[in-house]
Structure formats: structure tokens, C-alpha cells
């Protein structure tokens, strides 16, 4: 069993062994939370130094590990600036090549820099023509200054659905109180109902009234061929046998979204950032022979595009769309404020 699957079992299962394991890890988890809280306080009070970036910057991240939608939101933010004639630089942590390729496909106008040192990455982006920075997965990177701090919260993984246990007993990098340093808090949903997302937004807005609190649906928007320009309507999935392959943080939610269009889904779940070695590609291609469709994510398509057998049925790549349901216009106004600082 992969490390990711062990973590999913530990964090989300209600089985007695999982609950016992969480309980055993609580002393370490609370120590971790105390350290993270003390670190944030040290930066807030100036005891630890923040480094300046050479361009206006928006930092986007989440309080929990994986799957909240920060990467689609970062791409949307970069595209917002690109549409207004301002070349964005997207700064990544630099440890995975698939996210870089995804950003380059989603926002071809952007300069995408994978670099663990965000200041060094910012200088590289500026040298290549970037005029504004979008820092993906940087909410906890408190050692660099930012003009706007954006926290992403997933409806599906947040209280009251789940207890916000800190790492390693749960997926939470920081306590809920860390939302207090956000200028914008974006509540995402995939499968959850609109009412549930709005209720969560209401509770958060009541606690942090100075932040812009918005909700957005991370919706499946279309299906396109892995290599071709073929497009298939999502309605075509109804009553069809669909193999879903997903090497992402939350493959179950992705499969549920596909199932929501009436498909009979067979999920092949891999660890996040799965590399798709030849054996896995061959097994997936064989499974495709017995299915009506194979559906993959953008992140998986990056690896499969050059490896997929020419004689196997072509997979379809699911395209996500961000559909703002509450305060999307307020988020845009915050970003327009950043535009006034662009040189």
C-alpha cells in the first residue's frame, strides 16, 4: 500500500484501527501544531525576517494537505492577469514536473518557474518578462512577503464533515486560526452541495470579517482527446463504462464527479504525482479495450501523452472550470488592486 493510501486510511477512515492510530499520534500532532503556530507568530511579530520579492505577489495555498483546488485557482489567477496584458510568473515549489506542465498548458502566456527558493524563482521570472507573481502552494512560506494572501479551503475535507486533526494524525498543516492572516479565503467544492459550501463560508466570514470569503465550484467542464482535438460532451458518459485513472491527491472525488454524469466508473487510483511507468500504462491500455471511455486528469495527461500506445483507445482529459458561486467579483476586485502596483 502506498504512503498516500495509508494516509487516506489514517485520516478519513472510521474503522477502529484507524481511530486508534489517530489517537496514538495526537501527542505528536499537537506538538506539530504548536510549532507551526509559534512559527507563524514569530513572523507576524517580526522575530523572523521576511524576504522581499521583486514584483507584486499573490500567495495561494491551503491549510490541509492536497486536493483543495489551489493549483486550478493559481492558474485562474495567472490567467486573470494575462487577460489584462500583464505577464504573470507562476512560482512552484519545484519538486514535481507535472504541475509545471499543467500550468504551462492552462496559461500559455505565463512564465512558470519551479524553484524551491521563492526569491530566486521570482528573480528568474522577472528576468523572463513577468510583471506579477502567483505563488502556488505558498500559504505556509512565511519567509517571503506577499501583497495578497489567499487561503483555499475544501468543503469536502473541512469541519463539520471531519475533525481538523493536525499532521500526522490528520491532514491539517495549520490550525483554523491560520485563516486569520488571509486577505481572501476561497471555499471550494467538488461533490458537496452549494448549501453546504455557503454554510461553511458563512461560518468563516463571521469569524474573520475582514477577509473576502468566496465560494467556487471546481466543475468538470469538458472532455478532450489526449492527443487529438476530439471533444466529447460530458452527457455522453451516461450509462457508459468508464475507466477513470487518477494520480492526484483526491482520486475518489474525481471519480465521483465523473460518476455524477451517470457513468459506470471503474477507478484506478494512483499516488499523487504518479509517474506512469510502462507497466502501468500497458495495464491501463488493456483496461481501455473493455471500456467505452477512459478519463484522466490534466496532471495524469502530462505523463500519458508521450507514452500512450497508438493502437489503444484514446483517453479523454477532463477539463476543470472554476465557477464562482459567491463573491467572485470581490476576488477580482482584490486582484485589480494588485494591478495598480504593477510597473
C-alpha positions as CSV (number, residue, x, y, z in Angstrom):
1,X,0.0,0.0,0.0
2,X,1.4,3.4,-1.0
3,X,2.1,6.1,1.6
4,X,-0.8,8.2,0.2
5,X,-3.3,5.4,0.7
6,X,-2.1,4.8,4.2
7,X,-2.5,8.5,5.0
8,X,-6.0,8.5,3.5
9,X,-7.0,5.5,5.6
10,X,-5.5,7.0,8.7
11,X,-7.1,10.4,8.2
12,X,-10.5,9.6,6.9
13,X,-11.5,6.0,8.0
14,X,-13.9,5.5,10.8
15,X,-12.6,2.0,11.4
16,X,-11.5,1.2,14.9
17,X,-7.8,0.6,14.0
18,X,-7.6,4.0,12.1
19,X,-9.2,5.8,15.0
20,X,-6.8,4.2,17.4
21,X,-3.8,5.1,15.2
22,X,-5.0,8.8,15.1
23,X,-5.3,8.8,18.9
24,X,-1.8,7.4,19.3
25,X,-0.4,10.2,17.0
26,X,-2.2,13.0,18.8
27,X,0.7,14.0,21.1
28,X,3.0,14.4,18.0
29,X,0.2,16.2,16.1
30,X,-0.4,18.7,18.9
31,X,3.4,19.3,19.2
32,X,3.4,19.9,15.4
33,X,0.5,22.4,15.6
34,X,2.2,24.2,18.5
35,X,5.4,24.6,16.4
36,X,3.6,25.8,13.4
37,X,1.6,28.3,15.4
38,X,4.8,29.6,17.1
39,X,6.5,30.0,13.8
40,X,3.6,32.0,12.3
41,X,3.6,34.2,15.4
42,X,7.3,34.8,15.1
43,X,6.9,36.0,11.5
44,X,3.9,38.2,12.4
45,X,5.8,39.9,15.2
46,X,8.9,40.4,13.2
47,X,11.1,38.0,15.2
48,X,11.8,36.1,12.0
49,X,12.7,38.0,8.9
50,X,10.6,38.0,5.7
51,X,12.4,38.4,2.4
52,X,11.1,40.9,-0.2
53,X,10.1,39.8,-3.7
54,X,10.9,41.9,-6.7
55,X,7.3,42.0,-8.1
56,X,3.8,42.2,-6.7
57,X,2.8,38.8,-5.4
58,X,-0.2,36.7,-4.6
59,X,0.4,33.7,-2.4
60,X,-2.1,30.8,-2.7
61,X,-2.2,27.8,-0.5
62,X,-4.3,25.7,1.9
63,X,-4.3,24.6,5.5
64,X,-4.6,20.9,4.7
65,X,-2.6,18.6,2.6
66,X,-3.6,18.3,-1.1
67,X,-6.8,18.3,-3.0
68,X,-8.4,21.7,-2.1
69,X,-8.0,23.2,-5.6
70,X,-5.1,25.6,-5.1
71,X,-3.5,24.7,-8.4
72,X,-6.6,25.4,-10.5
73,X,-7.1,28.7,-8.5
74,X,-3.5,29.7,-9.1
75,X,-3.9,29.1,-12.9
76,X,-7.1,31.1,-12.9
77,X,-5.4,33.9,-11.1
78,X,-2.5,33.9,-13.5
79,X,-5.0,33.9,-16.4
80,X,-6.7,36.9,-14.9
81,X,-3.6,39.0,-15.2
82,X,-2.7,37.6,-18.6
83,X,-6.1,38.6,-20.0
84,X,-5.3,42.2,-18.9
85,X,-2.0,42.3,-20.7
86,X,0.2,41.7,-17.6
87,X,2.5,38.7,-18.0
88,X,2.3,36.6,-14.8
89,X,5.0,34.4,-13.3
90,X,3.8,31.3,-11.6
91,X,6.3,30.1,-8.9
92,X,6.2,26.4,-7.9
93,X,8.0,24.5,-5.1
94,X,9.9,22.8,-7.9
95,X,9.8,19.2,-6.9
96,X,7.4,17.8,-9.4
97,X,7.4,18.4,-13.2
98,X,3.7,17.6,-13.8
99,X,2.4,20.7,-12.2
100,X,4.7,22.9,-14.2
101,X,3.5,21.3,-17.4
102,X,-0.2,21.6,-16.3
103,X,0.3,25.4,-15.7
104,X,2.0,25.8,-19.0
105,X,-0.9,24.2,-20.8
106,X,-3.6,26.1,-18.8
107,X,-1.9,29.5,-19.0
108,X,0.5,29.5,-22.0
109,X,1.2,33.2,-21.5
110,X,2.7,32.6,-18.1
111,X,6.3,32.2,-17.1
112,X,6.3,29.1,-14.9
113,X,9.3,28.7,-12.6
114,X,9.8,25.6,-10.5
115,X,12.3,26.7,-7.8
116,X,12.2,25.9,-4.0
117,X,13.8,29.3,-3.2
118,X,10.9,31.6,-4.0
119,X,13.1,34.7,-4.1
120,X,15.4,33.1,-6.6
121,X,12.4,31.9,-8.6
122,X,10.9,35.4,-8.6
123,X,14.1,36.9,-10.0
124,X,14.1,34.3,-12.7
125,X,10.5,35.1,-13.6
126,X,11.2,38.8,-13.7
127,X,14.2,38.2,-15.9
128,X,11.9,36.4,-18.4
129,X,9.4,39.2,-18.5
130,X,7.0,38.5,-15.7
131,X,5.4,41.6,-14.1
132,X,3.3,40.0,-11.3
133,X,3.8,36.7,-9.4
134,X,1.5,33.9,-8.4
135,X,3.0,31.7,-5.7
136,X,1.4,28.2,-5.9
137,X,1.3,26.3,-2.6
138,X,2.8,29.2,-0.6
139,X,0.5,29.9,2.3
140,X,3.0,28.5,4.8
141,X,6.0,30.0,3.1
142,X,6.0,32.9,5.5
143,X,9.7,33.8,4.9
144,X,8.6,35.7,1.7
145,X,6.4,38.8,1.6
146,X,3.3,38.9,-0.4
147,X,0.8,41.6,-1.4
148,X,-2.2,39.2,-1.1
149,X,-2.6,36.1,0.9
150,X,-5.2,33.6,-0.4
151,X,-6.3,30.6,1.6
152,X,-8.1,27.7,-0.1
153,X,-10.5,25.6,2.0
154,X,-12.2,22.4,0.7
155,X,-15.8,21.9,1.7
156,X,-15.3,18.1,1.4
157,X,-12.5,17.9,3.9
158,X,-13.4,20.5,6.4
159,X,-15.4,20.5,9.6
160,X,-18.2,19.6,10.4
161,X,-17.6,16.7,8.0
162,X,-14.2,15.9,9.5
163,X,-12.3,16.9,12.6
164,X,-9.3,19.1,11.8
165,X,-6.6,17.0,13.3
166,X,-3.1,18.3,12.7
167,X,-0.4,16.3,10.9
168,X,0.4,13.5,11.2
169,X,-2.9,12.4,12.9
170,X,-4.8,14.4,10.2
171,X,-4.1,16.3,7.0
172,X,-4.0,19.8,8.5
173,X,-0.8,21.7,8.2
174,X,-2.1,24.5,10.4
175,X,-4.9,25.2,12.8
176,X,-8.1,27.0,11.6
177,X,-6.8,30.2,13.3
178,X,-4.2,30.5,10.5
179,X,-7.1,31.7,8.3
180,X,-6.7,35.0,10.2
181,X,-3.8,36.0,8.1
182,X,-5.7,35.6,4.8
183,X,-6.8,38.5,2.7
184,X,-9.0,36.2,0.6
185,X,-10.5,32.8,1.7
186,X,-11.8,30.7,-1.2
187,X,-14.2,27.8,-0.3
188,X,-14.0,25.1,-3.0
189,X,-16.4,22.3,-3.6
190,X,-16.5,19.3,-6.0
191,X,-19.2,17.0,-4.8
192,X,-20.6,18.9,-1.9
193,X,-23.9,20.8,-2.2
194,X,-24.0,24.5,-2.8
195,X,-25.8,25.0,0.6
196,X,-23.0,23.2,2.4
197,X,-20.3,25.3,0.8
198,X,-22.2,28.5,1.6
199,X,-22.8,27.5,5.2
200,X,-19.1,26.9,5.6
201,X,-18.4,30.3,4.0
202,X,-20.9,32.0,6.4
203,X,-19.2,30.5,9.5
204,X,-15.7,31.6,8.2
205,X,-16.9,35.1,7.3
206,X,-18.4,35.5,10.8
207,X,-15.1,34.6,12.4
208,X,-12.9,36.6,10.0
209,X,-15.0,39.5,8.8
210,X,-12.0,41.4,7.4
211,X,-11.3,38.8,4.7
212,X,-13.0,38.4,1.4
213,X,-14.8,35.0,1.6
214,X,-15.8,33.5,-1.7
215,X,-17.1,30.1,-2.9
216,X,-16.3,28.3,-6.1
217,X,-17.4,25.1,-7.8
218,X,-14.5,23.1,-9.3
219,X,-16.6,21.6,-12.0
220,X,-15.9,19.2,-14.8
221,X,-16.4,21.4,-17.9
222,X,-15.5,19.3,-20.9
223,X,-13.6,16.2,-22.2
224,X,-10.9,16.5,-24.9
225,X,-8.7,13.9,-26.5
226,X,-5.3,13.1,-25.0
227,X,-3.6,13.9,-28.3
228,X,-6.3,14.8,-30.8
229,X,-8.7,17.8,-30.8
230,X,-11.6,15.4,-30.3
231,X,-14.3,16.7,-27.9
232,X,-16.9,14.6,-26.1
233,X,-19.8,16.0,-24.2
234,X,-20.0,15.1,-20.6
235,X,-23.6,13.9,-21.2
236,X,-22.1,11.1,-23.4
237,X,-20.8,9.4,-20.2
238,X,-24.3,8.4,-19.1
239,X,-24.8,4.7,-18.8
240,X,-21.3,4.1,-20.2
241,X,-18.4,2.0,-18.8
242,X,-15.7,4.5,-17.9
243,X,-12.2,3.7,-16.6
244,X,-11.0,6.7,-14.5
245,X,-7.3,6.9,-13.9
246,X,-6.1,9.5,-11.4
247,X,-2.8,10.1,-9.8
248,X,-3.9,13.1,-7.7
249,X,-4.4,14.0,-4.1
250,X,-8.1,13.0,-4.1
251,X,-8.9,10.5,-6.9
252,X,-12.1,9.4,-5.2
253,X,-13.7,12.8,-5.5
254,X,-12.6,13.0,-9.2
255,X,-14.2,9.6,-9.9
256,X,-17.4,10.7,-8.1
257,X,-17.6,13.8,-10.3
258,X,-17.4,11.5,-13.4
259,X,-20.0,9.2,-11.8
260,X,-22.2,12.2,-11.4
261,X,-22.8,12.2,-15.1
262,X,-24.3,8.8,-15.0
263,X,-21.2,6.7,-15.8
264,X,-20.4,3.3,-14.5
265,X,-17.0,4.1,-13.2
266,X,-14.0,1.8,-12.6
267,X,-11.4,3.8,-10.7
268,X,-7.7,3.2,-11.0
269,X,-6.2,5.3,-8.3
270,X,-2.5,6.1,-8.0
271,X,-0.4,8.1,-5.6
272,X,-0.3,11.9,-6.3
273,X,2.2,12.8,-9.0
274,X,2.3,9.1,-10.2
275,X,5.0,8.7,-12.9
276,X,3.1,6.1,-15.0
277,X,5.9,3.5,-15.7
278,X,5.4,1.3,-18.8
279,X,3.7,-1.5,-16.9
280,X,1.0,0.8,-15.6
281,X,0.5,2.3,-19.0
282,X,0.1,-1.1,-20.5
283,X,-2.4,-2.2,-17.9
284,X,-4.4,0.9,-18.4
285,X,-4.4,0.5,-22.1
286,X,-5.7,-3.1,-21.7
287,X,-8.5,-1.9,-19.5
288,X,-9.4,0.7,-22.1
289,X,-10.2,-2.1,-24.6
290,X,-13.1,-3.2,-22.4
291,X,-14.4,0.3,-21.6
292,X,-16.4,2.9,-23.6
293,X,-14.2,5.7,-22.4
294,X,-11.0,6.3,-20.4
295,X,-11.0,9.6,-18.5
296,X,-7.9,11.1,-16.9
297,X,-7.0,14.4,-15.2
298,X,-4.8,17.1,-16.6
299,X,-2.0,16.1,-14.3
300,X,-2.1,12.5,-15.5
301,X,-2.3,13.5,-19.1
302,X,1.1,15.2,-18.8
303,X,2.7,11.8,-18.3
304,X,0.5,9.7,-20.5
305,X,0.6,12.0,-23.6
306,X,4.0,10.7,-24.8
307,X,3.6,7.1,-23.5
308,X,0.1,6.1,-24.6
309,X,0.1,3.3,-27.2
310,X,-1.1,4.4,-30.6
311,X,-3.3,1.3,-31.1
312,X,-5.2,1.8,-27.8
313,X,-8.4,3.8,-27.4
314,X,-7.5,7.4,-26.8
315,X,-8.2,8.7,-23.3
316,X,-10.2,11.8,-22.6
317,X,-8.8,14.5,-20.5
318,X,-11.2,16.2,-18.1
319,X,-11.1,19.9,-18.2
320,X,-11.9,21.8,-14.9
321,X,-13.7,25.1,-14.8
322,X,-13.9,27.4,-11.8
323,X,-17.5,28.6,-11.5
324,X,-17.8,31.3,-8.8
325,X,-20.9,31.0,-6.7
326,X,-20.3,33.7,-4.1
327,X,-18.2,36.8,-4.1
328,X,-16.2,36.0,-7.3
329,X,-16.5,39.7,-8.2
330,X,-14.9,40.6,-4.8
331,X,-12.0,38.4,-5.5
332,X,-11.5,40.1,-8.9
333,X,-11.5,43.5,-7.2
334,X,-8.7,42.4,-4.9
335,X,-6.7,41.3,-7.9
336,X,-7.4,44.6,-9.6
337,X,-5.9,46.3,-6.6
338,X,-2.7,44.3,-7.3
339,X,-2.8,45.6,-10.9
340,X,-2.3,49.2,-9.6
341,X,1.1,48.1,-8.1
342,X,2.3,46.6,-11.3
343,X,5.1,48.6,-13.0
